Amino acid sequence: MVQNVPPSFESLRQKLEDQTAIVGVIGMGYVGLPLVKTFANCGYRCLGFDTDPAKVEKLTQGESYIKHIAGEWIATNVKMGRFSATTDTVRMAEADVLLICVPTPLDSSRDPDLKYVERTAEAIAQSLRPGQLVVLESTTYPSTTKDVVLPILEKSSLKPGIDFFVAYSPEREDPGNPKFTAANIPKVIGGLEEYSLQLACQLYQKAIVEIIPVSSLEVAEACKILENTYRAVNIAMVNELKVLFDRMNLDLWEVIEAAKTKPFGFQAFYPGPGLGGHCIPIDPFYLSWLARKEGMPTRFIELAGEINTSMPQFVVQKLMLALNEQEKAIRGSNVLMLGVAYKPNVDDPRESPAFAIMELLEPLGANISYNDPYIPQLPSMRSFEFSKKQSVELTPETLAAADVVLIVTNHNDYDWEFIAKHSKLIVDTRNALVDIADRSNIRKA
């Protein structure tokens, strides 16, 4: 080793080399729990932290609350001693690596809400010891790690880059897509300084198919924002075209299918009832907030956000028009929503447009019910108040009782022929019924 290398660096480097390091993951949600699985599968002992005692209890009993993480896997690794979960933040001192995977939502003014990141950093600082690596994975704006997390950690009186080490590596998850897992998606990594970068790369290269070191924390943070803003802007474009082509009686879905036959210069993006999930509806606003701080308007990004957030209103208007054709008012009509997850084949309802649609329909007097094979009961949501609703069984009688069936999420589990056969009227926001022969009761939105 080079002379004057910090002892804490060498100690952690050796633990990572022989895989005796304990990996702590803070936040046992849709990012944190798959990350635990990734590191445990390659031989690391993992310690999971969460503020929700119910989640910790389920994990301790070998049960899963995330569809694509099998309970059998959890039970096996708990029994082997390779994974344990806790609410006790004092135990953060046991971990050699702490990966922060907590929510980074927007507040009511659409400004970044970093309270979960700040509270986590404060908890780490209480027990921070020499030889620990802290990695923020939560999506955020460039400079968060250095300007928000680092000052809190420095309250421990330990010195970054000498006693402890700091990195940023944005999470890249695609829930519901079996083609991509946390282990086979390349990982971008930025370090506070060279020692931090080396340790973070050493950690991830044991578990991830490919690592991409970058020159700074800020580049890694900006990388994630760019990825999701790119998607948000392109989805906004097709959403706007959907409204335009609807007025022109053109089928945008057919137009997209034709356009994507071009072998270069075009990537297909698809419209929908609005954006959902933990990234695309939120991350562009992080970037526009940062731009305002720099005195620069981001008109393109703001416009994309406006278009995407307006799509639930478009869906409700199309639903009202469809009912009007049947000489029915929205008030008193039974609306059955199919799918409340934010994307197909997942049990994740975060930021789902289904809730914005419900919020618009309820004051109009609609009687709303829903079915989702992955979400039997609506969880408590940060922004919406529908947590008492339960999924209804999808039967011929349930479908027939609905004045209109609204397709919000096109899960593969749905039998579209069955749904089309037994429904009086369907409003399809996902082009799910494109192959149904008899389309007399189907309207697109």
N, C-alpha and C positions, 0 to 999 in steps of 0.2 A: 504493500500500500504506500501511497504518497505520504511524505512526512507531514505532521501536523493535522492529520485527518482527525476530526472530532471522535472521541471514544464512543459517543452515542450512535454516531453513524456506523461505525465498524460493528458495534454490538448488534444493531438491527439488521445490517447487511448480512451478518452471519446467520441470524435467525431466519431471514428470508431465504438464504441459500439452502439451508438444511430443512426448511419448512416447519420449524418449530415455533414460528411466530403465530400468535393468536390474532385472528382478524375479527375486529368488532364492527358490526354494521348497525348504524343508528337509523331506525325507521324500518319497520317490518311490513312495508307495503308492497306495491306492485314493482318497485325498483329494488328495494332492500332485500326482500326474501329471495328473489331469483339470484341476486348477487351472493347471498349466503350459499345457495345451492352450488353456484359456480366454483366458489373457493373451497367448499367442503369436498366437492367431487374431485378436486385435484390434490387433496391431502391436508389442507389447513384445518385446524380447529377453529370454529367460528362461535362468536358470542353475539346474539342479537338483542338490540335494545328497542323498546317501544314504550310510549307513555300510556298505552291502552292495556289495562290488566286483562281484559277479555282476550285480546290477541295473544298475549304472553301465555295465558292459561291454555289456550287451544294448542299453541306450539309445544308447550311442555307435555301435553297429553298426546302429542303426535298427530294432531289434526291440522288440516289446511283450510284456509278461508279464501284462497286464490285458486281459480280453476286449473291453471296449468302447472301448479305445484302439487304433486301427489302427496296425500297424507301418509302413504306408506314410506315415501322417501324421508319425510320429517321424522316419523316414528323410528325408523331404522337409525338415522343419524343421531337422534336424541339418545337412543339406547346405547349406541357405540361411544357416546361421549364426545362426538365430533361437533355437535351443535347444541347449544342451550340458549334460552331466551330469558330476559329479565326486564323489570322496570327500574331496577336499582342502578342509578347513574354512578354511584361510587365504584361499581365494578368496572367502569371504563378504564380504571388504572390497570386492570388485568390484561387489557388488549395491547398488543404492540402496534397495531394499525387500527385506526378508527375511520370508517367510511361514512360520511354524512349523506343520508338519503331521505331528507325530510321535505315536506311540501314547500313550494315557493309561489303562493297564490298572488292575486291582485287584491288591493283593497277596494272600497266602494268608489274611489276616484280613479280606478285603474292604474294606480301607482304600485310599484313592487311592495309586497308585504313580506319582509324578511324575519318576522318574529320567530318563526320556527328554527331558522338557521341561527339566529342570535341566541336563542335559549339553549340550543344544542351546544354552541360554542362556549357559552357560560358554564354549562354542565361539564364539558371537557376540561375547561380551565381549572375547575375545582380540584380535579385529581390528575392533571397533566404531570407526567414525569419524564425524565430524560430517556431518550431512546424510543419515542413514539412518533409515528407518522400519521398526520391528520389529512384526509383527502375529502374535499367537498365534491359531491357528485350531483347535487341538486341543481337544476337549471336556473341560471341567473344572469345578470348583466355583467359585462366586463368590468373588473376592478373589485367585485364583491369579496373575493377571497382575501385580497391584500388589504382592502380598506374597511371591511366589516368584520370578517372572521379573525384575521391575524391580530388586530389590536386587542380583541377579547382574550385570545389565547396568551398574549404577552402579559396579561395581568397576573399570570402565574409566576412571573419573575424569571421564567426560563427564557433562553435566547433561541430564536428561530434560526435554523440552519446550523446550529451548534448543539443545542440540547434536544430540541424537537424539530420536526420537519413538516412541511406543508406543501400540498399539491392540489390541483384541480383536474378532474377527469369527468367530463359530462356523461351522464347515463345515456345509453342508447338501447331502449327497449321497444319491441314491437309486439305487444301482447296479442295473442290469438293467431299469430303467424308461426307455425311450427318450423318454418324454414330458418328463422332467426332466433337464437337464444343469446343470453348474455355472454356465453363463452365463444360464440363464433361471429360476433360483430366487432370489427376493429375498434380499438380504444385510443382516443386522443388523450394525451397527458401533458400537462404543463406543471412546472415546479417553481417554487419560490426562488430557489437558487439551484446550483448544480447537484448538491448532495440530495436535496429533496426530490429532484427529478430522477436521479439514479435509483433511489429507493422505491419510488412509485413505479418506475418502469420494471424494476426487478420483481416487485409484487405482482403486477398485472400480467407480465409475460409468462408467469407460471400457469395462469388460468385462462388467458384470452388468446385467441388465435393470432392476433396481430396487434402490436402497439405502435402508435404514431406519436413520438415525442415532438413537442413544439417548443418554441423559444421562450414562452412566458405563460404565466397563469392567465393573463388577459386574452391571449390568442386562443387558448383552450376554451375559455368562457364564451368568447365571440363566435367560435366555431359552432357551438350548440345553438346559439341564437340565430345564426345564419341558416343553419339547416332547417329550423322550424319556420323562420320567416319566409324562406323560399317556398315552402309548402303552403303556408297561409296565403301568400300573395297569389300563387297559381290557382289555389282552390277558390279564392275570391273572384278571379277572372272567370272561371267556368260557372260560378254561381251567378255572376252578373249576366253572363251570356244565357244562362238558363231562363232568367226573367225576360230578357229580350226575345229569345227564340220562342218562348211561350206565347208572347204577343203575336209573333209572326207565324204561329202554328208549325214551327219546325221542331223536330225531336233532337235535342242536344245530344242525347246518348248515341243516336245514330251518327250524328256529325262527328263526335269524338271517335267512334269506331272507325269511321272513314279516315279521319286525320291520322290516326296512329298507325296506318299502313305505311306511312312515310318512314323509311328506315333511318333517317337522320333528322336532327333539328327539331324533334317534337317528342315530348313526354306526356303521356296521358294523365290528367288529373280529372277527378269526377265531382260533380255537384252533390249536394245533400241538403238536409233540413237545417243545417247549421254545423258549426264545429264543436267537437268534444274532445275529451281527454285532458291530460295534465300539461300538455306542451303547446300545441298549435294555437288554441284560443288565448293563451297567456303570454308566451314568449315574445311575440312581436311588440307587445305593449311595454315590455321591459326595455326593448331597444328604443322605442319612441320616447319613453320616459328619460332614458339616458341622453338621447339627442336633445331634448328640451333643456336638460341641464347644461348642455354644451352650446345652447343658443341656436340650435338648428332644427327646423321643422322636418319631420319625415312624412311628407304628404302621401307618398305612395303606400307606406305601411299603415298609416291612419285610415286611408280610404279602404284598403283591404279589410281592416278590422271592422269598419262600418258595414261593408257589404256582407261579411260573414255573419255578423251579429244580427243583421236584418233578416236573415233567411227564415227564422221561425215565424216572423210576421207574414212572409210570403206563403208559407205552408198553411197558416191559419186562414188566410184569404182564399186560397185554393180549396180548402176544406169547406169553407162557408159557401163558396160558389157551387161546389159539388152537391151540398145539401139543398141549396136553393133550387137546383135542377129537379130535385125530388119534392119540391114544394115544402121543405122543412126549414125551420129556423134553427139556428145553433142553440138557442136557449131551449133546454129540455131534451135536446138530442143526446143519445147515448153514443159516446165516442170511445172506441176500443183501440188503444195504442199497442202496436206490436213492436216490442224492443225498446228498452230504456237504457241499455248499455251504450257507451259512446261510439262503439264500432262493433262489427260483427264478431260473434264467437268468443266474446270475453265477458267476464262478470264485473267489469269496471264501469261504474256510472258517472265518473268524475266529469264535470262540465258538460254532460250530455245535453244536446239540444232538446231532448225529450222534456226536460224540466222547464225550459223556457217556453216550450209549446204549451205545456200544462198551465203554466203561469198566465199565459195569454187566454187560454180557453176557459178557465174557471170563472173569471169575472163576467164572461159572456153567458154564463148559465149552463154550460155543457156538463153532462154527467160523464166523468172520465173514469175509465178503468184501463188496466194494462195487462199484458202478458209478456213475460220474458223468462225463458227457460233457465237463464243463468242468475237472475236476480229475483228470488221469491218474495222479498220484501224490500221496499225502498229504504236505504240507510239514511241516517241523519246526514244532511248536506250543509255545507258552509253557506250556500247562497239561496237555497230553496227549502220550502216547508211542506214536503209531501211524504214524510217518513212513515206515516201510518198506512199507506196503501200497500196492498199485497197483490201479487200476480194471480190473475184468475186462470182457471183451467181453459185450455183452448179446445172447445167442443163445438159440434154443429149448432147446438143451442146458444152457446155464448156468442158465436159469430152472427147467428141470425138475429139475436137480440140487439145487436149494435146497429144504429142508424148509419154509422160510417166506421170503417176500419181504417186506421191510419198507420201505414208502415213507416216506422222511424228507423229501425235497425234491422238489416236483412241477415239475421242469423241463418246459418246453414241448416239448423235443426227444423226450420219451418217447412211444412209441406205446402207449397204455394198453390198447387192444384186443389188441395183440400180447402184452403183458405178462400180461394176464388169461387169455388163451388158453393160454399155455404154463406158467403157474405152478400148483403144487399148492395153495398156500395163500398168501394175501396179507393183510398187516396194513397198513391205510391210515390214516396219521396226518394226511393233508391233504385228505381228501375228493376225491382225484384220480380215483377210479373211479366217481363218482356216476352217470355216464351209461352204464356197462356193464350190459347187459341181464341176463346170467347172473351172479348175485352169490353163487353157492353156495360159492365158494372165497375170498370176500372178507370180512374182518372189519375193523371200524373201531376206531381207538384215538385 
